[in-house]
Amino acid sequence: MEAVILKNKIQSYLDNADERVLAIVNGVFENYYKDETVAFHPDGTPMSRHEYKVALDTAEEQINNGDFISVEEFEQQKIMGN
């Protein structure tokens, strides 16, 4: 089946879907894309969608806990070689 036709057919189903069907479809997509490379670690190794989400959650927690430095502090550390 042509991709455009299939997408339109699926969209029609989604437009009329109840919460249960939407949860099932969401689960299928999340499982399908969970190992997809979406970013890269600083060393250049690939980062999966799951790893990326964990990294974002960790960063958000650090920010909420005040565990960060200002740009000025970062630049000063860089100048001092730390």
HUVEN-V546403 format. One record per backbone hydrogen bond with DSSP energy under -0.5 kcal/mol. NH is the residue of the N-H (numbers start at 1). CO is the residue of the C=O. Records with the same first field share a line. If there is no record, write none. Layout:
NH = CO / CO
//
This chain:
6 = 2
7 = 3
8 = 4
9 = 5
10 = 6
11 = 7
12 = 8
13 = 9
14 = 10
15 = 11
16 = 12 / 13
17 = 14
22 = 18
23 = 19
24 = 20
25 = 21
26 = 22
27 = 23
28 = 24
29 = 25
30 = 26
31 = 27
32 = 28
33 = 29
34 = 30
36 = 33
38 = 47
39 = 47
41 = 45
44 = 41
47 = 39
49 = 36
50 = 34
52 = 48
53 = 49
54 = 50
55 = 51
56 = 52
57 = 53
58 = 54
59 = 55
60 = 56
61 = 57
62 = 58
63 = 59
64 = 60
65 = 61
66 = 63
67 = 62
68 = 66
74 = 70
75 = 71
76 = 72
77 = 73
78 = 74
79 = 75
80 = 76
81 = 77 / 78
82 = 77
//
